[in-house]
């Protein structure tokens, strides 16, 4: 009986891992979109500097 419980536990863990892998594969594009969205927001926060010049917006303007 102990062996049967052990085997069933191994099967259950294997099925849970397989389900997790299937979920990651199925939603990979959404996972990556969320990752890039968070990364962009973090990058924007880092780029937001209090001491930026007020003329930075006009650097690309040719006179």
HTML snippet that shows the backbone in 3Dmol.js (N, CA, C, O; Angstrom):
<script src="https://3Dmol.org/build/3Dmol-min.js"></script>
<div id="view" style="width:600px;height:400px;position:relative"></div>
<script>
const pdb = `
ATOM      1  N   UNK A   1       0.816  -1.189   0.000  1.00  0.00           N
ATOM      2  CA  UNK A   1       0.000   0.000   0.000  1.00  0.00           C
ATOM      3  C   UNK A   1       0.866   1.261   0.000  1.00  0.00           C
ATOM      4  O   UNK A   1       0.523   2.258  -0.635  1.00  0.00           O
ATOM      5  N   UNK A   2       1.993   1.206   0.720  1.00  0.00           N
ATOM      6  CA  UNK A   2       2.873   2.359   0.770  1.00  0.00           C
ATOM      7  C   UNK A   2       3.472   2.637  -0.598  1.00  0.00           C
ATOM      8  O   UNK A   2       3.652   3.794  -0.980  1.00  0.00           O
ATOM      9  N   UNK A   3       3.779   1.581  -1.332  1.00  0.00           N
ATOM     10  CA  UNK A   3       4.362   1.744  -2.664  1.00  0.00           C
ATOM     11  C   UNK A   3       3.338   2.373  -3.607  1.00  0.00           C
ATOM     12  O   UNK A   3       3.694   3.226  -4.420  1.00  0.00           O
ATOM     13  N   UNK A   4       2.098   1.971  -3.512  1.00  0.00           N
ATOM     14  CA  UNK A   4       1.046   2.525  -4.365  1.00  0.00           C
ATOM     15  C   UNK A   4       0.842   4.013  -4.081  1.00  0.00           C
ATOM     16  O   UNK A   4       0.678   4.802  -5.011  1.00  0.00           O
ATOM     17  N   UNK A   5       0.851   4.399  -2.821  1.00  0.00           N
ATOM     18  CA  UNK A   5       0.731   5.822  -2.473  1.00  0.00           C
ATOM     19  C   UNK A   5       1.911   6.617  -3.008  1.00  0.00           C
ATOM     20  O   UNK A   5       1.749   7.719  -3.531  1.00  0.00           O
ATOM     21  N   UNK A   6       3.096   6.046  -2.870  1.00  0.00           N
ATOM     22  CA  UNK A   6       4.296   6.720  -3.365  1.00  0.00           C
ATOM     23  C   UNK A   6       4.220   6.907  -4.881  1.00  0.00           C
ATOM     24  O   UNK A   6       4.532   7.983  -5.391  1.00  0.00           O
ATOM     25  N   UNK A   7       3.813   5.878  -5.587  1.00  0.00           N
ATOM     26  CA  UNK A   7       3.696   5.956  -7.044  1.00  0.00           C
ATOM     27  C   UNK A   7       2.631   6.988  -7.427  1.00  0.00           C
ATOM     28  O   UNK A   7       2.835   7.770  -8.355  1.00  0.00           O
ATOM     29  N   UNK A   8       1.519   6.994  -6.732  1.00  0.00           N
ATOM     30  CA  UNK A   8       0.476   7.974  -7.025  1.00  0.00           C
ATOM     31  C   UNK A   8       0.948   9.401  -6.750  1.00  0.00           C
ATOM     32  O   UNK A   8       0.588  10.318  -7.488  1.00  0.00           O
ATOM     33  N   UNK A   9       1.737   9.599  -5.714  1.00  0.00           N
ATOM     34  CA  UNK A   9       2.291  10.924  -5.434  1.00  0.00           C
ATOM     35  C   UNK A   9       3.234  11.358  -6.545  1.00  0.00           C
ATOM     36  O   UNK A   9       3.220  12.517  -6.960  1.00  0.00           O
ATOM     37  N   UNK A  10       4.048  10.436  -7.024  1.00  0.00           N
ATOM     38  CA  UNK A  10       4.972  10.760  -8.121  1.00  0.00           C
ATOM     39  C   UNK A  10       4.189  11.107  -9.377  1.00  0.00           C
ATOM     40  O   UNK A  10       4.538  12.056 -10.079  1.00  0.00           O
ATOM     41  N   UNK A  11       3.146  10.360  -9.669  1.00  0.00           N
ATOM     42  CA  UNK A  11       2.314  10.639 -10.838  1.00  0.00           C
ATOM     43  C   UNK A  11       1.633  11.998 -10.694  1.00  0.00           C
ATOM     44  O   UNK A  11       1.556  12.756 -11.661  1.00  0.00           O
ATOM     45  N   UNK A  12       1.145  12.308  -9.510  1.00  0.00           N
ATOM     46  CA  UNK A  12       0.474  13.589  -9.274  1.00  0.00           C
ATOM     47  C   UNK A  12       1.444  14.751  -9.459  1.00  0.00           C
ATOM     48  O   UNK A  12       1.106  15.749 -10.094  1.00  0.00           O
ATOM     49  N   UNK A  13       2.641  14.626  -8.910  1.00  0.00           N
ATOM     50  CA  UNK A  13       3.640  15.695  -9.054  1.00  0.00           C
ATOM     51  C   UNK A  13       4.020  15.857 -10.521  1.00  0.00           C
ATOM     52  O   UNK A  13       4.163  16.980 -11.004  1.00  0.00           O
ATOM     53  N   UNK A  14       4.182  14.754 -11.225  1.00  0.00           N
ATOM     54  CA  UNK A  14       4.525  14.810 -12.648  1.00  0.00           C
ATOM     55  C   UNK A  14       3.425  15.494 -13.452  1.00  0.00           C
ATOM     56  O   UNK A  14       3.716  16.273 -14.360  1.00  0.00           O
ATOM     57  N   UNK A  15       2.182  15.214 -13.131  1.00  0.00           N
ATOM     58  CA  UNK A  15       1.075  15.846 -13.846  1.00  0.00           C
ATOM     59  C   UNK A  15       0.981  17.334 -13.547  1.00  0.00           C
ATOM     60  O   UNK A  15       0.644  18.121 -14.432  1.00  0.00           O
ATOM     61  N   UNK A  16       1.273  17.729 -12.316  1.00  0.00           N
ATOM     62  CA  UNK A  16       1.268  19.150 -11.962  1.00  0.00           C
ATOM     63  C   UNK A  16       2.367  19.883 -12.724  1.00  0.00           C
ATOM     64  O   UNK A  16       2.144  20.978 -13.239  1.00  0.00           O
ATOM     65  N   UNK A  17       3.544  19.285 -12.796  1.00  0.00           N
ATOM     66  CA  UNK A  17       4.653  19.897 -13.539  1.00  0.00           C
ATOM     67  C   UNK A  17       4.303  19.984 -15.026  1.00  0.00           C
ATOM     68  O   UNK A  17       4.578  21.001 -15.664  1.00  0.00           O
ATOM     69  N   UNK A  18       3.706  18.944 -15.578  1.00  0.00           N
ATOM     70  CA  UNK A  18       3.310  18.957 -16.983  1.00  0.00           C
ATOM     71  C   UNK A  18       2.262  20.034 -17.247  1.00  0.00           C
ATOM     72  O   UNK A  18       2.313  20.708 -18.276  1.00  0.00           O
ATOM     73  N   UNK A  19       1.326  20.199 -16.340  1.00  0.00           N
ATOM     74  CA  UNK A  19       0.301  21.235 -16.494  1.00  0.00           C
ATOM     75  C   UNK A  19       0.927  22.632 -16.451  1.00  0.00           C
ATOM     76  O   UNK A  19       0.528  23.518 -17.207  1.00  0.00           O
ATOM     77  N   UNK A  20       1.899  22.820 -15.571  1.00  0.00           N
ATOM     78  CA  UNK A  20       2.581  24.111 -15.496  1.00  0.00           C
ATOM     79  C   UNK A  20       3.345  24.403 -16.782  1.00  0.00           C
ATOM     80  O   UNK A  20       3.320  25.529 -17.280  1.00  0.00           O
ATOM     81  N   UNK A  21       4.016  23.402 -17.313  1.00  0.00           N
ATOM     82  CA  UNK A  21       4.747  23.575 -18.571  1.00  0.00           C
ATOM     83  C   UNK A  21       3.775  23.899 -19.704  1.00  0.00           C
ATOM     84  O   UNK A  21       4.053  24.777 -20.520  1.00  0.00           O
ATOM     85  N   UNK A  22       2.661  23.214 -19.763  1.00  0.00           N
ATOM     86  CA  UNK A  22       1.657  23.483 -20.796  1.00  0.00           C
ATOM     87  C   UNK A  22       1.101  24.904 -20.679  1.00  0.00           C
ATOM     88  O   UNK A  22       0.880  25.569 -21.692  1.00  0.00           O
ATOM     89  N   UNK A  23       0.877  25.365 -19.467  1.00  0.00           N
ATOM     90  CA  UNK A  23       0.369  26.718 -19.268  1.00  0.00           C
ATOM     91  C   UNK A  23       1.388  27.756 -19.717  1.00  0.00           C
ATOM     92  O   UNK A  23       1.023  28.757 -20.335  1.00  0.00           O
ATOM     93  N   UNK A  24       2.647  27.527 -19.415  1.00  0.00           N
ATOM     94  CA  UNK A  24       3.694  28.464 -19.832  1.00  0.00           C
ATOM     95  C   UNK A  24       3.793  28.495 -21.356  1.00  0.00           C
ATOM     96  O   UNK A  24       3.904  29.568 -21.948  1.00  0.00           O
ATOM     97  N   UNK A  25       3.753  27.336 -21.986  1.00  0.00           N
ATOM     98  CA  UNK A  25       3.822  27.283 -23.443  1.00  0.00           C
ATOM     99  C   UNK A  25       2.606  27.949 -24.067  1.00  0.00           C
ATOM    100  O   UNK A  25       2.740  28.671 -25.055  1.00  0.00           O
ATOM    101  N   UNK A  26       1.433  27.723 -23.514  1.00  0.00           N
ATOM    102  CA  UNK A  26       0.205  28.275 -24.081  1.00  0.00           C
ATOM    103  C   UNK A  26       0.147  29.800 -23.956  1.00  0.00           C
ATOM    104  O   UNK A  26      -0.362  30.477 -24.849  1.00  0.00           O
ATOM    105  N   UNK A  27       0.663  30.335 -22.857  1.00  0.00           N
ATOM    106  CA  UNK A  27       0.561  31.773 -22.614  1.00  0.00           C
ATOM    107  C   UNK A  27       1.903  32.487 -22.720  1.00  0.00           C
ATOM    108  O   UNK A  27       2.079  33.546 -22.118  1.00  0.00           O
ATOM    109  N   UNK A  28       2.854  31.933 -23.470  1.00  0.00           N
ATOM    110  CA  UNK A  28       4.198  32.511 -23.569  1.00  0.00           C
ATOM    111  C   UNK A  28       4.149  33.936 -24.094  1.00  0.00           C
ATOM    112  O   UNK A  28       4.844  34.803 -23.565  1.00  0.00           O
ATOM    113  N   UNK A  29       3.351  34.203 -25.115  1.00  0.00           N
ATOM    114  CA  UNK A  29       3.299  35.545 -25.683  1.00  0.00           C
ATOM    115  C   UNK A  29       2.748  36.555 -24.674  1.00  0.00           C
ATOM    116  O   UNK A  29       3.244  37.679 -24.601  1.00  0.00           O
ATOM    117  N   UNK A  30       1.751  36.180 -23.910  1.00  0.00           N
ATOM    118  CA  UNK A  30       1.194  37.082 -22.898  1.00  0.00           C
ATOM    119  C   UNK A  30       2.183  37.292 -21.748  1.00  0.00           C
ATOM    120  O   UNK A  30       2.276  38.388 -21.196  1.00  0.00           O
ATOM    121  N   UNK A  31       2.913  36.242 -21.395  1.00  0.00           N
ATOM    122  CA  UNK A  31       3.920  36.364 -20.338  1.00  0.00           C
ATOM    123  C   UNK A  31       5.013  37.328 -20.771  1.00  0.00           C
ATOM    124  O   UNK A  31       5.437  38.178 -19.988  1.00  0.00           O
ATOM    125  N   UNK A  32       5.472  37.202 -22.013  1.00  0.00           N
ATOM    126  CA  UNK A  32       6.532  38.084 -22.504  1.00  0.00           C
ATOM    127  C   UNK A  32       6.034  39.521 -22.656  1.00  0.00           C
ATOM    128  O   UNK A  32       6.777  40.459 -22.371  1.00  0.00           O
ATOM    129  N   UNK A  33       4.792  39.708 -23.100  1.00  0.00           N
ATOM    130  CA  UNK A  33       4.228  41.056 -23.188  1.00  0.00           C
ATOM    131  C   UNK A  33       4.191  41.721 -21.812  1.00  0.00           C
ATOM    132  O   UNK A  33       4.539  42.894 -21.673  1.00  0.00           O
ATOM    133  N   UNK A  34       3.773  40.973 -20.810  1.00  0.00           N
ATOM    134  CA  UNK A  34       3.736  41.520 -19.448  1.00  0.00           C
ATOM    135  C   UNK A  34       5.143  41.847 -18.961  1.00  0.00           C
ATOM    136  O   UNK A  34       5.355  42.875 -18.318  1.00  0.00           O
ATOM    137  N   UNK A  35       6.096  40.982 -19.263  1.00  0.00           N
ATOM    138  CA  UNK A  35       7.476  41.225 -18.853  1.00  0.00           C
ATOM    139  C   UNK A  35       8.018  42.496 -19.496  1.00  0.00           C
ATOM    140  O   UNK A  35       8.627  43.324 -18.818  1.00  0.00           O
ATOM    141  N   UNK A  36       7.797  42.657 -20.816  1.00  0.00           N
ATOM    142  CA  UNK A  36       8.301  43.846 -21.504  1.00  0.00           C
ATOM    143  C   UNK A  36       7.576  45.114 -21.044  1.00  0.00           C
ATOM    144  O   UNK A  36       8.182  46.185 -21.004  1.00  0.00           O
ATOM    145  N   UNK A  37       6.316  45.010 -20.704  1.00  0.00           N
ATOM    146  CA  UNK A  37       5.588  46.165 -20.189  1.00  0.00           C
ATOM    147  C   UNK A  37       6.172  46.619 -18.852  1.00  0.00           C
ATOM    148  O   UNK A  37       6.385  47.810 -18.629  1.00  0.00           O
ATOM    149  N   UNK A  38       6.424  45.666 -17.979  1.00  0.00           N
ATOM    150  CA  UNK A  38       7.017  46.001 -16.677  1.00  0.00           C
ATOM    151  C   UNK A  38       8.429  46.559 -16.872  1.00  0.00           C
ATOM    152  O   UNK A  38       8.805  47.533 -16.219  1.00  0.00           O
ATOM    153  N   UNK A  39       9.208  45.950 -17.763  1.00  0.00           N
ATOM    154  CA  UNK A  39      10.570  46.428 -18.012  1.00  0.00           C
ATOM    155  C   UNK A  39      10.560  47.845 -18.573  1.00  0.00           C
ATOM    156  O   UNK A  39      11.396  48.664 -18.192  1.00  0.00           O
ATOM    157  N   UNK A  40       9.622  48.146 -19.477  1.00  0.00           N
ATOM    158  CA  UNK A  40       9.524  49.501 -20.026  1.00  0.00           C
ATOM    159  C   UNK A  40       9.143  50.513 -18.960  1.00  0.00           C
ATOM    160  O   UNK A  40       9.673  51.624 -18.944  1.00  0.00           O
ATOM    161  N   UNK A  41       8.230  50.144 -18.067  1.00  0.00           N
ATOM    162  CA  UNK A  41       7.838  51.067 -17.002  1.00  0.00           C
ATOM    163  C   UNK A  41       8.994  51.338 -16.050  1.00  0.00           C
ATOM    164  O   UNK A  41       9.177  52.468 -15.596  1.00  0.00           O
ATOM    165  N   UNK A  42       9.769  50.312 -15.748  1.00  0.00           N
ATOM    166  CA  UNK A  42      10.933  50.492 -14.883  1.00  0.00           C
ATOM    167  C   UNK A  42      11.962  51.378 -15.571  1.00  0.00           C
ATOM    168  O   UNK A  42      12.567  52.244 -14.939  1.00  0.00           O
ATOM    169  N   UNK A  43      12.156  51.159 -16.858  1.00  0.00           N
ATOM    170  CA  UNK A  43      13.116  51.975 -17.609  1.00  0.00           C
ATOM    171  C   UNK A  43      12.666  53.426 -17.674  1.00  0.00           C
ATOM    172  O   UNK A  43      13.498  54.328 -17.578  1.00  0.00           O
ATOM    173  N   UNK A  44      11.370  53.673 -17.835  1.00  0.00           N
ATOM    174  CA  UNK A  44      10.858  55.033 -17.843  1.00  0.00           C
ATOM    175  C   UNK A  44      11.079  55.713 -16.502  1.00  0.00           C
ATOM    176  O   UNK A  44      11.428  56.892 -16.448  1.00  0.00           O
ATOM    177  N   UNK A  45      10.875  54.969 -15.417  1.00  0.00           N
ATOM    178  CA  UNK A  45      11.086  55.554 -14.084  1.00  0.00           C
ATOM    179  C   UNK A  45      12.551  55.920 -13.868  1.00  0.00           C
ATOM    180  O   UNK A  45      12.862  56.947 -13.265  1.00  0.00           O
ATOM    181  N   UNK A  46      13.453  55.061 -14.372  1.00  0.00           N
ATOM    182  CA  UNK A  46      14.878  55.357 -14.241  1.00  0.00           C
ATOM    183  C   UNK A  46      15.276  56.548 -15.082  1.00  0.00           C
ATOM    184  O   UNK A  46      16.141  57.328 -14.684  1.00  0.00           O
ATOM    185  N   UNK A  47      14.650  56.703 -16.258  1.00  0.00           N
ATOM    186  CA  UNK A  47      14.997  57.787 -17.168  1.00  0.00           C
ATOM    187  C   UNK A  47      14.415  59.117 -16.710  1.00  0.00           C
ATOM    188  O   UNK A  47      14.900  60.174 -17.112  1.00  0.00           O
ATOM    189  N   UNK A  48      13.394  59.079 -15.886  1.00  0.00           N
ATOM    190  CA  UNK A  48      12.747  60.297 -15.404  1.00  0.00           C
ATOM    191  C   UNK A  48      13.662  60.962 -14.381  1.00  0.00           C
ATOM    192  O   UNK A  48      13.755  60.527 -13.233  1.00  0.00           O
ATOM    193  N   UNK A  49      14.323  62.004 -14.813  1.00  0.00           N
ATOM    194  CA  UNK A  49      15.295  62.684 -13.950  1.00  0.00           C
ATOM    195  C   UNK A  49      14.748  64.050 -13.540  1.00  0.00           C
ATOM    196  O   UNK A  49      14.229  64.790 -14.376  1.00  0.00           O
ATOM    197  N   UNK A  50      14.862  64.377 -12.273  1.00  0.00           N
ATOM    198  CA  UNK A  50      14.365  65.671 -11.791  1.00  0.00           C
ATOM    199  C   UNK A  50      15.201  66.833 -12.326  1.00  0.00           C
ATOM    200  O   UNK A  50      14.710  67.954 -12.454  1.00  0.00           O
ATOM    201  N   UNK A  51      16.441  66.559 -12.630  1.00  0.00           N
ATOM    202  CA  UNK A  51      17.353  67.626 -13.002  1.00  0.00           C
ATOM    203  C   UNK A  51      17.546  67.731 -14.506  1.00  0.00           C
ATOM    204  O   UNK A  51      18.555  68.275 -14.955  1.00  0.00           O
ATOM    205  N   UNK A  52      16.614  67.229 -15.291  1.00  0.00           N
ATOM    206  CA  UNK A  52      16.716  67.301 -16.746  1.00  0.00           C
ATOM    207  C   UNK A  52      16.520  68.748 -17.186  1.00  0.00           C
ATOM    208  O   UNK A  52      15.781  69.518 -16.572  1.00  0.00           O
ATOM    209  N   UNK A  53      17.194  69.078 -18.246  1.00  0.00           N
ATOM    210  CA  UNK A  53      17.097  70.431 -18.765  1.00  0.00           C
ATOM    211  C   UNK A  53      15.729  70.638 -19.406  1.00  0.00           C
ATOM    212  O   UNK A  53      15.138  69.710 -19.958  1.00  0.00           O
ATOM    213  N   UNK A  54      15.238  71.876 -19.322  1.00  0.00           N
ATOM    214  CA  UNK A  54      13.953  72.148 -19.949  1.00  0.00           C
ATOM    215  C   UNK A  54      14.072  72.208 -21.463  1.00  0.00           C
ATOM    216  O   UNK A  54      13.059  72.224 -22.163  1.00  0.00           O
ATOM    217  N   UNK A  55      15.298  72.241 -21.979  1.00  0.00           N
ATOM    218  CA  UNK A  55      15.511  72.307 -23.416  1.00  0.00           C
ATOM    219  C   UNK A  55      15.802  70.935 -24.033  1.00  0.00           C
ATOM    220  O   UNK A  55      16.093  70.850 -25.226  1.00  0.00           O
ATOM    221  N   UNK A  56      15.728  69.881 -23.253  1.00  0.00           N
ATOM    222  CA  UNK A  56      15.984  68.539 -23.778  1.00  0.00           C
ATOM    223  C   UNK A  56      14.992  68.148 -24.864  1.00  0.00           C
ATOM    224  O   UNK A  56      15.320  67.362 -25.753  1.00  0.00           O
ATOM    225  N   UNK A  57      13.779  68.694 -24.794  1.00  0.00           N
ATOM    226  CA  UNK A  57      12.774  68.351 -25.800  1.00  0.00           C
ATOM    227  C   UNK A  57      13.114  68.928 -27.168  1.00  0.00           C
ATOM    228  O   UNK A  57      12.598  68.462 -28.185  1.00  0.00           O
ATOM    229  N   UNK A  58      13.978  69.940 -27.199  1.00  0.00           N
ATOM    230  CA  UNK A  58      14.268  70.623 -28.459  1.00  0.00           C
ATOM    231  C   UNK A  58      15.642  70.259 -29.015  1.00  0.00           C
ATOM    232  O   UNK A  58      16.119  70.928 -29.931  1.00  0.00           O
ATOM    233  N   UNK A  59      16.289  69.224 -28.494  1.00  0.00           N
ATOM    234  CA  UNK A  59      17.626  68.860 -28.947  1.00  0.00           C
ATOM    235  C   UNK A  59      17.637  68.415 -30.406  1.00  0.00           C
ATOM    236  O   UNK A  59      18.628  68.631 -31.103  1.00  0.00           O
ATOM    237  N   UNK A  60      16.562  67.801 -30.879  1.00  0.00           N
ATOM    238  CA  UNK A  60      16.549  67.298 -32.242  1.00  0.00           C
ATOM    239  C   UNK A  60      16.096  68.353 -33.251  1.00  0.00           C
ATOM    240  O   UNK A  60      16.025  68.061 -34.445  1.00  0.00           O
ATOM    241  N   UNK A  61      15.796  69.538 -32.812  1.00  0.00           N
ATOM    242  CA  UNK A  61      15.321  70.601 -33.687  1.00  0.00           C
ATOM    243  C   UNK A  61      16.510  71.284 -34.360  1.00  0.00           C
ATOM    244  O   UNK A  61      17.422  71.771 -33.693  1.00  0.00           O
ATOM    245  N   UNK A  62      16.482  71.311 -35.703  1.00  0.00           N
ATOM    246  CA  UNK A  62      17.534  72.010 -36.451  1.00  0.00           C
ATOM    247  C   UNK A  62      17.102  73.445 -36.713  1.00  0.00           C
ATOM    248  O   UNK A  62      16.007  73.694 -37.217  1.00  0.00           O
ATOM    249  N   UNK A  63      17.958  74.368 -36.372  1.00  0.00           N
ATOM    250  CA  UNK A  63      17.625  75.778 -36.587  1.00  0.00           C
ATOM    251  C   UNK A  63      18.204  76.296 -37.851  1.00  0.00           C
ATOM    252  O   UNK A  63      18.017  77.467 -38.181  1.00  0.00           O
TER     253      UNK A  63
END
`;
const viewer = $3Dmol.createViewer("view");
viewer.addModel(pdb, "pdb");
viewer.setStyle({}, {cartoon: {color: "spectrum"}});
viewer.zoomTo();
viewer.render();
</script>
